């Protein structure tokens, strides 16, 4: 018997002896290190599921291959198991458990522990230095708070080492901030220590989110000052009250009756989950953070959320008795109300949290795509491949368009996209040779036949997908040439437009069916760009051909007038009309007397 078989038999023996009770289990590697901690309603059932033959998740198989020992702890309830699991994960930091990662580079606001504390933003966290609030993922919110505190309390901004002794001995001087009324100069005793610290206390409450309580306190002090006929003090307090009122009006996103609640939302993909946490006090959001959670064993959103609620509340120091979320967790804790709002202010909060969650996920995706542009291209093409049900990724896409006026100067263009981007060196222009009159279907047949016949002859790689600038009719004529005449198999799709000439529908298959691809999706936008590009390309070619024909009929038949002379004339006179209207002397100044005489006589006699 192999060593691996012996290992598995020994582990299965441990599992068979496990109780069918709630608890926490721990997996150890060969060196005795804890590599995974889990919790279960039924220990025996949960742990035995890892050793079933039908387990098909690769990551779970990898974990099982590393396990050399199992221990477990029985508890009374599943809630206790969750608490124990959380505690053990923090203690052992196991390799295969999910890890919460937040934006460590986000700035925080600190109130220093100096004699006269300062308040400012920082990215360096040292709790011996002061009390920290944040971090703030939205910098606008942080700067709005700092600006509010500055307007209300004018905390000092200097870095002087102020002590009670240095202030008493007059070792400092007032600075510019005092003279422009941004500081009350506590350094020289113009503001008392007690008054300064009261301002710091109120600023601390604002940073905690207790803005309305500070506003209420200021209002009471204002009324008291007015009743005692201290009108200057009352006026200053009124100014503070109005500043604070303006800030609350902008920052309060829900009713101020919502007090001390936590909000959680989560979204995920195959590799990661993104969880947003918000804390609301007196109608204002005073804490908000989004975590990126890397999945280790394909955990579900529900499993991640259940574990993360405990970790995040503990980390943020939350004691809220109400949690707002989208679905009830499997394990609920005594003394906490779980709310799933359907409407009203609490629903608004939940939607705001979800929006932050999705935005963070979007930002992370964009960051990854900047580092690896091929990742975005692959995602867009994979989206199109899935929508059309194609076996191969449509890396090379070709699109055709015709252009003519009543059949005259009929041309067509072929535009090529490789990797969702224009490949202009592969663009091709075609003069329609075999079709007379305005027959778009016959013109399309000719161009497609010429294009792919030549590619077959030259053994050039064929495209992965053909897009027609039109609906079912254009798709059918392309199919007749590609499949029936040339006997090649290239998927064909069509882009149809609405009455306002806007691309609104993707067709695929025979008979063609509308594909359920959102018009706002990146894949559809890429196809729209392709269609616009081929239309521009064909129109430009047609316009150039028409212009050349018009110029040829008027100038190129005149003896002695060659391409260079024509170029000189157009450069000087800008248009054929002005050339016709020019005098012989004006023409001579540009192309010489002899040519000018012939040109002037030609137009003059013609008229």
ZAZAMI-973781 format. One line per 8 residues: number of its first residue (from 0); for each residue x, y, z of C-alpha. Coordinates in Angstrom, 2 decimals. Layout:
// residues N
NUM = X Y Z | ...
This chain:
// residues 607
0 = 0.00 0.00 0.00 | 1.36 3.46 -0.94 | 2.04 6.18 1.61 | -0.78 8.32 0.17 | -3.28 5.48 0.53 | -2.17 4.94 4.13 | -2.61 8.68 4.79 | -6.14 8.73 3.36
8 = -7.17 5.58 5.27 | -5.90 7.11 8.52 | -7.80 10.36 7.88 | -11.01 8.53 6.99 | -10.74 6.61 10.25 | -10.56 9.93 12.14 | -13.63 11.19 10.22 | -15.64 8.04 10.89
16 = -15.20 8.59 14.63 | -16.25 12.27 14.55 | -19.55 13.20 16.26 | -22.61 14.45 14.40 | -22.61 17.67 16.40 | -21.76 21.32 15.70 | -18.15 22.33 16.05 | -14.94 23.56 14.47
24 = -12.39 21.38 12.68 | -8.72 21.96 11.83 | -6.56 20.42 9.10 | -2.78 20.04 9.57 | -0.03 19.53 7.00 | 2.94 17.18 7.27 | 4.87 19.57 9.51 | 1.96 19.95 11.97
32 = 0.97 23.46 10.79 | -2.73 24.35 10.66 | -3.59 24.89 6.98 | -7.40 25.15 7.19 | -10.03 25.88 9.84 | -13.73 25.27 9.24 | -17.02 25.09 11.10 | -20.02 22.81 10.68
40 = -23.51 22.06 11.96 | -22.59 18.39 11.67 | -18.86 17.74 11.98 | -18.91 14.18 10.63 | -21.03 15.02 7.60 | -19.11 18.17 6.69 | -15.58 16.77 7.05 | -16.39 13.49 5.29
48 = -17.57 15.50 2.23 | -13.93 16.45 1.55 | -13.01 12.79 1.02 | -15.79 11.79 -1.38 | -14.58 10.45 -4.72 | -16.98 12.71 -6.65 | -15.38 15.92 -5.32 | -14.56 17.75 -8.54
56 = -13.19 21.09 -7.33 | -9.49 21.24 -8.09 | -8.65 23.46 -5.11 | -10.42 21.10 -2.71 | -8.43 18.19 -4.12 | -5.22 20.15 -3.58 | -6.20 20.84 0.04 | -7.03 17.18 0.70
64 = -3.64 16.14 -0.73 | -1.93 18.31 1.92 | -3.88 17.06 4.96 | -1.98 14.77 7.35 | -4.03 15.18 10.52 | -7.46 16.42 11.67 | -8.58 17.77 15.03 | -11.96 19.13 16.06
72 = -13.76 20.89 18.91 | -17.41 20.21 19.72 | -19.59 23.15 20.82 | -23.25 23.55 21.76 | -24.53 25.62 18.82 | -23.59 26.52 15.26 | -23.21 30.14 16.40 | -20.54 29.03 18.87
80 = -18.86 27.07 16.07 | -18.73 30.21 13.92 | -17.24 32.23 16.78 | -14.65 29.55 17.44 | -13.79 29.28 13.74 | -13.26 33.03 13.59 | -11.02 32.96 16.65 | -8.89 30.08 15.32
88 = -8.46 31.67 11.88 | -7.13 34.81 13.54 | -4.87 32.72 15.75 | -3.37 30.42 13.08 | -3.84 32.44 9.82 | -4.24 29.17 7.84 | -2.97 29.02 4.26 | -6.25 27.84 2.71
96 = -8.70 30.08 4.54 | -9.99 33.25 2.91 | -8.17 36.43 3.84 | -9.67 39.89 4.09 | -7.65 42.57 2.30 | -8.50 46.25 2.36 | -6.88 49.34 0.92 | -3.90 49.73 3.24
104 = -2.80 52.81 1.33 | -6.03 54.72 1.94 | -5.46 57.78 4.16 | -6.87 58.25 7.65 | -7.49 61.30 9.84 | -5.47 61.49 13.05 | -5.98 63.53 16.22 | -2.54 63.65 17.80
112 = -1.79 63.15 21.51 | 0.10 66.43 21.82 | -0.54 69.09 24.47 | -2.47 71.05 21.85 | -3.55 68.23 19.47 | -3.35 68.61 15.71 | -5.82 67.14 13.17 | -4.63 66.10 9.71
120 = -4.66 63.28 7.15 | -1.98 60.58 7.06 | -1.23 57.19 5.50 | 1.08 56.12 8.34 | -0.69 54.40 11.24 | 1.02 54.54 14.65 | -1.50 54.36 17.48 | 1.06 55.66 19.97
128 = 1.04 58.93 18.08 | -2.71 59.63 18.21 | -6.28 58.47 17.58 | -7.05 57.46 13.97 | -10.32 57.64 12.04 | -10.84 55.91 8.71 | -9.27 54.85 6.43 | -11.22 56.83 3.83
136 = -11.54 55.13 0.42 | -13.31 58.24 -0.89 | -10.90 61.16 -0.55 | -13.64 63.74 -1.11 | -15.31 62.65 2.13 | -12.07 62.93 4.09 | -11.25 66.41 2.77 | -14.84 67.56 3.39
144 = -14.48 66.50 7.04 | -11.11 68.23 7.43 | -12.50 71.37 5.83 | -15.51 71.29 8.16 | -13.32 70.92 11.26 | -11.08 73.74 10.05 | -14.06 76.08 9.57 | -15.59 75.16 12.91
152 = -12.65 74.87 15.29 | -9.48 76.24 13.62 | -7.10 73.59 15.05 | -3.45 74.56 14.82 | -1.50 73.44 11.75 | 2.02 74.30 12.94 | 4.46 71.60 14.06 | 5.72 73.48 17.10
160 = 6.43 71.36 20.18 | 3.92 73.10 22.45 | 3.96 72.37 26.17 | 2.24 74.00 29.11 | 5.60 75.37 30.24 | 6.61 76.80 26.84 | 3.25 78.57 26.48 | 3.44 79.98 30.04
168 = 6.99 81.27 29.45 | 6.00 82.94 26.14 | 8.53 81.06 24.01 | 6.34 81.20 20.89 | 5.02 83.86 18.55 | 1.81 84.16 16.52 | 2.08 83.11 12.89 | 0.27 84.03 9.67
176 = -2.58 81.58 10.40 | -3.56 83.68 13.43 | -3.61 86.91 11.44 | -5.79 85.44 8.68 | -8.08 83.95 11.35 | -7.29 80.26 10.64 | -5.95 79.74 14.18 | -6.77 81.30 17.57
184 = -3.13 81.18 18.71 | -3.20 78.82 21.70 | 0.62 78.92 21.48 | 0.64 82.42 23.03 | -2.36 81.96 25.32 | -4.91 83.81 23.16 | -7.04 80.65 23.25 | -7.32 78.78 26.54
192 = -6.34 75.15 26.87 | -9.87 74.25 28.05 | -11.53 75.94 25.05 | -9.10 74.31 22.61 | -9.67 70.83 24.06 | -13.45 71.28 23.97 | -13.11 72.01 20.25 | -11.01 68.86 19.84
200 = -13.62 66.85 21.73 | -16.38 68.07 19.41 | -14.19 67.40 16.34 | -13.65 63.85 17.60 | -17.43 63.33 17.82 | -17.85 64.57 14.24 | -15.22 62.10 13.02 | -17.08 59.34 14.88
208 = -20.22 60.27 12.93 | -22.07 61.94 15.79 | -22.56 65.13 13.79 | -26.13 65.78 14.83 | -25.27 65.42 18.51 | -22.56 68.09 18.12 | -25.03 70.27 16.24 | -27.57 69.89 19.04
216 = -24.95 70.81 21.66 | -23.90 73.94 19.73 | -27.55 74.98 19.38 | -28.08 74.68 23.14 | -24.92 76.71 23.85 | -26.04 79.36 21.36 | -29.42 79.79 23.09 | -27.73 79.94 26.48
224 = -25.26 82.60 25.30 | -28.13 84.68 23.87 | -30.14 84.43 27.11 | -27.06 85.64 29.03 | -26.68 88.57 26.58 | -23.33 87.25 25.30 | -24.25 88.19 21.76 | -20.77 87.90 20.24
232 = -20.45 84.35 21.58 | -23.96 83.57 20.36 | -23.12 84.88 16.89 | -19.98 82.71 16.71 | -21.97 79.66 17.85 | -24.63 80.43 15.24 | -21.92 80.50 12.55 | -20.72 77.07 13.68
240 = -24.28 75.75 13.75 | -24.96 76.92 10.17 | -21.68 75.47 8.88 | -22.49 72.13 10.51 | -26.07 72.22 9.26 | -24.85 72.71 5.69 | -22.49 69.76 6.00 | -25.17 67.46 7.49
248 = -27.58 68.36 4.68 | -25.00 67.18 2.13 | -23.67 64.14 3.98 | -26.89 62.64 5.34 | -28.09 60.08 2.83 | -30.88 58.57 4.89 | -33.31 59.58 7.60 | -31.68 60.57 10.89
256 = -34.02 58.12 12.61 | -31.69 55.31 11.45 | -29.17 55.09 14.24 | -26.28 52.71 14.93 | -26.72 50.04 12.24 | -24.29 47.94 10.17 | -24.82 47.30 6.46 | -23.21 44.43 4.49
264 = -23.38 43.57 0.78 | -21.31 41.14 -1.26 | -20.63 40.34 -4.92 | -18.27 37.74 -6.34 | -16.77 36.04 -9.37 | -14.90 32.76 -9.80 | -11.72 33.95 -8.08 | -12.68 36.72 -5.65
272 = -15.47 38.16 -3.58 | -15.93 41.87 -2.78 | -17.67 42.78 0.45 | -18.76 46.29 1.48 | -19.30 47.31 5.09 | -20.98 50.54 6.18 | -21.83 51.86 9.62 | -24.60 54.43 10.00
280 = -25.09 56.72 12.98 | -27.82 59.37 13.16 | -28.55 59.09 9.46 | -24.94 59.62 8.36 | -22.48 57.04 7.08 | -19.43 57.40 9.28 | -17.63 54.19 8.29 | -17.44 52.52 4.90
288 = -14.91 50.03 3.61 | -14.81 47.47 0.81 | -12.81 44.28 1.21 | -11.38 42.05 -1.48 | -11.55 38.40 -0.48 | -9.58 35.80 -2.44 | -11.37 32.49 -2.62 | -9.30 29.50 -1.61
296 = -11.75 26.60 -2.06 | -14.52 28.06 -4.19 | -16.46 29.32 -1.16 | -19.98 30.64 -1.80 | -21.01 34.23 -1.14 | -23.11 33.08 1.78 | -20.19 31.29 3.45 | -17.87 34.28 2.99
304 = -20.43 36.78 4.26 | -21.24 34.72 7.35 | -17.61 34.56 8.43 | -16.76 38.11 7.39 | -19.56 39.73 9.41 | -17.90 38.57 12.63 | -14.38 39.55 11.58 | -15.30 43.00 10.28
312 = -17.54 43.94 13.23 | -14.75 42.95 15.59 | -12.14 44.83 13.57 | -14.27 47.99 13.34 | -15.32 47.81 17.01 | -19.01 47.71 16.12 | -21.60 46.90 18.77 | -24.63 47.66 16.59
320 = -27.72 45.63 17.43 | -29.07 45.76 13.85 | -27.49 44.45 10.64 | -28.95 45.30 7.23 | -28.19 42.81 4.43 | -29.65 41.24 1.28 | -30.21 37.72 2.64 | -30.45 36.23 6.10
328 = -27.26 34.40 7.15 | -27.55 30.74 8.05 | -26.21 31.44 11.53 | -27.86 34.29 13.45 | -26.57 35.75 16.68 | -28.65 36.35 19.78 | -29.39 39.99 20.52 | -28.89 41.15 16.90
336 = -31.73 42.04 14.52 | -31.19 41.05 10.87 | -33.11 43.28 8.44 | -33.75 42.70 4.73 | -35.43 45.99 3.69 | -37.70 46.06 0.63 | -38.28 49.83 0.49 | -37.59 53.10 2.28
344 = -34.40 54.59 3.73 | -32.91 51.26 4.80 | -33.34 49.93 1.28 | -31.55 53.06 0.00 | -28.67 52.27 2.35 | -28.46 48.69 1.11 | -28.44 49.84 -2.55 | -25.72 52.39 -1.78
352 = -23.58 49.70 -0.16 | -24.11 47.40 -3.16 | -23.13 50.23 -5.51 | -19.87 50.77 -3.58 | -19.21 47.03 -3.74 | -19.70 46.86 -7.51 | -17.67 50.02 -8.07 | -14.72 48.61 -6.10
360 = -14.88 45.42 -8.15 | -14.97 47.48 -11.35 | -11.99 49.58 -10.22 | -9.96 46.50 -9.38 | -10.76 45.03 -12.80 | -9.65 48.23 -14.51 | -6.41 48.27 -12.53 | -5.71 44.67 -13.55
368 = -6.47 45.47 -17.20 | -4.06 48.40 -17.18 | -1.32 46.06 -16.04 | -2.40 43.39 -18.53 | -4.34 44.83 -21.55 | -4.65 41.34 -23.07 | -6.87 40.39 -20.13 | -9.55 42.91 -21.22
376 = -9.36 41.85 -24.87 | -9.76 38.19 -23.94 | -12.74 39.03 -21.70 | -14.52 40.97 -24.48 | -13.93 38.27 -27.08 | -14.91 35.55 -24.60 | -18.16 37.41 -23.97 | -18.89 37.46 -27.71
384 = -17.86 33.82 -28.11 | -20.23 32.76 -25.31 | -23.12 34.84 -26.68 | -22.78 33.32 -30.16 | -21.97 29.82 -28.91 | -18.78 29.66 -30.98 | -16.21 26.90 -30.52 | -13.28 29.23 -31.24
392 = -12.46 32.65 -29.80 | -13.30 35.26 -32.52 | -9.86 36.89 -32.54 | -10.06 38.01 -36.20 | -13.33 39.61 -37.29 | -14.07 41.04 -40.75 | -16.90 43.35 -41.73 | -18.08 44.52 -45.20
400 = -20.04 47.55 -46.41 | -21.09 48.89 -49.83 | -21.31 52.52 -50.93 | -22.76 54.08 -54.12 | -25.13 56.76 -55.36 | -27.77 55.29 -57.68 | -25.25 52.66 -58.70 | -22.55 55.14 -59.75
408 = -18.99 54.86 -58.42 | -19.96 51.65 -56.62 | -17.34 50.55 -54.12 | -17.06 48.36 -51.03 | -14.80 48.23 -48.01 | -13.56 45.41 -45.78 | -12.45 46.29 -42.26 | -10.52 43.83 -40.08
416 = -10.41 43.77 -36.26 | -7.77 41.64 -34.54 | -7.92 41.29 -30.78 | -10.92 43.69 -30.63 | -8.81 46.44 -32.26 | -8.61 47.77 -35.85 | -5.87 46.15 -37.96 | -5.62 48.88 -40.62
424 = -2.88 47.17 -42.62 | -5.44 44.44 -43.40 | -8.19 46.83 -44.60 | -9.15 46.40 -48.26 | -10.97 48.58 -50.83 | -12.94 47.15 -53.75 | -14.25 48.71 -56.95 | -17.43 46.92 -57.99
432 = -16.77 45.46 -61.45 | -19.59 43.06 -62.36 | -22.70 44.83 -61.05 | -24.61 47.57 -62.87 | -27.03 49.76 -61.00 | -27.73 49.98 -57.24 | -27.78 46.27 -56.27 | -26.31 45.94 -52.77
440 = -26.81 42.19 -52.55 | -25.03 41.49 -55.86 | -22.23 43.91 -54.88 | -21.79 42.14 -51.56 | -21.61 38.77 -53.29 | -18.90 40.02 -55.65 | -16.75 41.47 -52.89 | -17.02 38.46 -50.57
448 = -16.28 36.10 -53.46 | -13.19 38.08 -54.48 | -12.00 38.43 -50.89 | -12.13 34.79 -49.84 | -11.27 33.23 -53.20 | -7.99 35.09 -53.10 | -7.36 34.18 -49.46 | -7.91 30.50 -50.31
456 = -5.58 30.72 -53.33 | -2.85 32.45 -51.32 | -3.41 30.15 -48.31 | -4.00 33.18 -46.07 | -5.62 32.48 -42.65 | -9.38 32.99 -42.81 | -11.21 35.14 -40.24 | -12.88 33.63 -37.19
464 = -16.11 35.63 -37.73 | -17.73 37.65 -40.53 | -20.01 40.57 -39.62 | -22.43 41.97 -42.20 | -23.54 45.59 -42.01 | -27.21 44.74 -42.34 | -29.86 42.23 -41.38 | -30.99 38.82 -42.59
472 = -30.73 39.60 -46.31 | -27.06 40.55 -46.19 | -26.29 37.54 -43.99 | -27.91 35.19 -46.50 | -26.01 36.47 -49.56 | -22.72 36.21 -47.65 | -23.62 32.66 -46.59 | -24.44 31.69 -50.20
480 = -20.93 32.71 -51.31 | -18.96 31.45 -48.27 | -20.69 28.11 -47.75 | -22.45 27.22 -51.02 | -19.92 28.53 -53.57 | -16.56 28.39 -51.78 | -17.35 25.52 -49.41 | -15.71 27.09 -46.37
488 = -17.10 27.29 -42.85 | -16.87 30.76 -41.26 | -19.48 31.91 -38.70 | -21.56 34.84 -39.99 | -23.37 37.43 -37.85 | -25.36 40.51 -38.77 | -25.79 43.92 -37.15 | -29.19 45.51 -37.74
496 = -30.11 49.15 -37.13 | -33.30 50.77 -35.88 | -35.36 53.53 -37.53 | -32.94 56.14 -36.17 | -29.99 54.36 -37.83 | -28.55 53.17 -34.53 | -27.18 49.65 -34.09 | -29.61 47.83 -31.84
504 = -29.59 44.13 -32.72 | -27.11 41.28 -33.20 | -28.24 38.38 -35.42 | -26.63 34.95 -35.69 | -27.38 31.52 -37.11 | -29.48 30.26 -40.04 | -32.27 31.10 -39.89 | -30.92 34.21 -38.11
512 = -32.01 34.72 -34.51 | -31.60 37.73 -32.26 | -28.78 37.20 -29.75 | -29.40 38.30 -26.19 | -26.32 40.50 -25.90 | -26.92 43.75 -24.04 | -26.34 46.83 -26.16 | -24.41 48.29 -23.21
520 = -21.98 45.35 -23.03 | -18.36 45.81 -24.07 | -18.66 43.12 -26.75 | -21.63 44.86 -28.39 | -19.86 48.22 -28.22 | -16.86 46.66 -29.95 | -19.12 45.39 -32.76 | -20.72 48.83 -33.06
528 = -17.27 50.40 -33.46 | -16.50 47.81 -36.14 | -19.70 48.68 -38.00 | -19.07 52.43 -37.75 | -15.49 51.93 -38.94 | -16.44 49.93 -42.06 | -19.14 52.48 -42.89 | -16.63 55.33 -42.59
536 = -14.06 53.43 -44.64 | -16.47 52.63 -47.50 | -17.96 56.14 -47.57 | -14.51 57.77 -47.65 | -13.39 55.54 -50.52 | -16.60 56.30 -52.44 | -16.22 60.05 -51.87 | -12.60 59.99 -53.06
544 = -13.51 58.05 -56.19 | -16.40 60.37 -57.00 | -14.20 63.45 -56.50 | -11.47 62.05 -58.75 | -14.00 61.27 -61.47 | -15.46 64.79 -61.26 | -12.02 66.39 -61.49 | -10.95 64.10 -64.32
552 = -13.87 65.03 -66.51 | -13.08 68.73 -66.26 | -9.30 69.17 -66.13 | -7.52 65.98 -67.12 | -8.73 66.21 -70.74 | -7.05 69.62 -71.29 | -3.81 69.36 -73.30 | -0.73 70.28 -71.29
560 = -2.41 69.94 -67.88 | -0.84 67.09 -65.93 | -1.13 65.85 -62.33 | 1.38 68.36 -60.93 | -0.31 71.30 -62.64 | -3.70 70.12 -61.38 | -2.29 69.88 -57.86 | -0.91 73.47 -58.12
568 = -4.28 74.76 -59.29 | -6.25 73.07 -56.54 | -3.76 74.19 -53.91 | -4.06 77.83 -55.00 | -7.75 78.10 -55.95 | -9.16 75.38 -53.60 | -12.00 74.32 -55.94 | -12.91 73.69 -59.59
576 = -15.43 76.53 -59.53 | -12.76 79.09 -58.61 | -10.44 77.74 -61.31 | -13.19 78.29 -63.90 | -13.85 81.83 -62.63 | -10.16 82.87 -62.53 | -8.79 85.30 -65.13 | -5.98 84.27 -67.47
584 = -3.59 86.51 -65.54 | -4.52 84.87 -62.22 | -4.00 81.43 -63.74 | -0.67 82.49 -65.28 | 0.61 83.56 -61.88 | 0.25 79.97 -60.74 | 0.97 77.72 -63.74 | 2.61 80.01 -66.34
592 = 1.29 81.92 -69.35 | 1.19 79.06 -71.89 | -0.77 76.62 -69.72 | -2.97 79.45 -68.44 | -3.92 80.41 -72.01 | -4.94 76.83 -72.87 | -6.87 76.36 -69.61 | -8.70 79.68 -69.85
600 = -9.54 79.08 -73.52 | -10.86 75.58 -72.69 | -13.34 76.82 -70.10 | -14.15 79.97 -72.07 | -14.91 78.09 -75.29 | -16.83 75.43 -73.34 | -19.03 78.07 -71.79
